[in-house]
Structure formats: C-alpha cells, structure tokens
Amino acid sequence: MKNLLLILLLIVSFGSYAQQTDNTDEEQIKALVNQFFEALEKKDTVLLKNTTMAEAQIWVRRTHETPASATMRFVENDIQRLHGGRPVKEIGLDFDINVHNGVAAAWVPYEFWVEGEFSHCGIDIFTLFEIDDVWKIVSIAYSIEKENCDQLPVTR
C-alpha cells in the first residue's frame, strides 16, 4: 500500500512539474517583454542584450507633437547609453500576443514613469522571432501619448 501511494505521489508531482515548466509561446513572450522592461528599470545592459537581437530597431511616434513625428534608433545605441539618465519604470498594462510559426507580435499598452512620477503612456508593439527555440525582440514601435491615457485599449 505504501509503495502504491508513493508511486501515485511521484506520478502526480511529475505531472505537475511538467505543466509548470511547459510554457506556451505567449507566456514566454510576455516574460521576455517584462524582462525588457526590467532591463530598462535596472539599467541592466546584459539583460537588455539577452532580450533583443543585436540589430533590433526602435521606432517612436510622438503623438503629442504637431505634426506627429517619427524617429528610429537601434537598440545597440540604447545599450551604450543605458547607464546614464534618470530612474525609469515602464509598466505593461495588458498583453495581446499573436504567434505563428516562429514570428510573433505583442501589442502592449503601457505607462512610463520617470523618477517615480508619471511621464506618459502609449502602445508598445514588439515584433519577435523564435530562433533555436529562443524568442528575441527584433523591433519595437511605440507611441508617446501625454493625454487620454485612461482611454488606452486594455482588457482588464
């Protein structure tokens, strides 16, 4: 009886462990985006490099300017200047993730805080590729919005 009970406990524990470690693509992508935000907050260049491809681009649309403007830079440039500057925190408010055959897009409404004070909100759009079973950010496009942040499309 004890042996049977022990075998049952082992089977249940292995099944539980397998479910916990078998992350879906969506869960992996959400974790990666959150690691990207963490890298910005902690000014962690190693973590930032681990979340992005070396050639990744960042596109910015400033909707609060008239006319609205758009600029592009490379993540590599952000890595080089990450240590300076004021403390920042970016918070993803929601995640809408679509995945197909090693390509993914994550639509993430966000809030951005500088030195503990609200700065702006907007939408982050992350494009990701899965290479050798590892997801990496290949591009980021985001808006900077100073008004109507309560109208961002979030599901929660």
C-alpha positions, 0 to 999 in steps of 0.5 A: 500500500505504501509503495502504491501511494508513493508511486501515485505521489511521484506520478502526480508531482511529475505531472505537475512539474511538467505543466509548470515548466511547459510554457506556451509561446505567449507566456514566454513572450510576455516574460521576455517583454517584462524582462525588457522592461526590467532591463530598462528599470535596472539599467541592466545592459546584459539583460537588455542584450539577452532580450533583443537581437543585436540589430533590433530597431526602435521606432517612436511616434510622438503623438503629442507633437504637431505634426506627429513625428517619427524617429528610429534608433537601434537598440545597440545605441540604447545599450551604450547609453543605458547607464546614464539618465534618470530612474525609469519604470515602464509598466505593461498594462495588458498583453495581446500576443499573436504567434505563428510559426516562429514570428510573433507580435505583442501589442502592449499598452503601457505607462512610463514613469520617470523618477517615480512620477508619471511621464506618459503612456502609449502602445508598445508593439514588439515584433519577435522571432523564435530562433533555436527555440529562443524568442528575441525582440527584433523591433519595437514601435511605440507611441508617446501619448501625454493625454487620454491615457485612461482611454488606452485599449486594455482588457482588464 
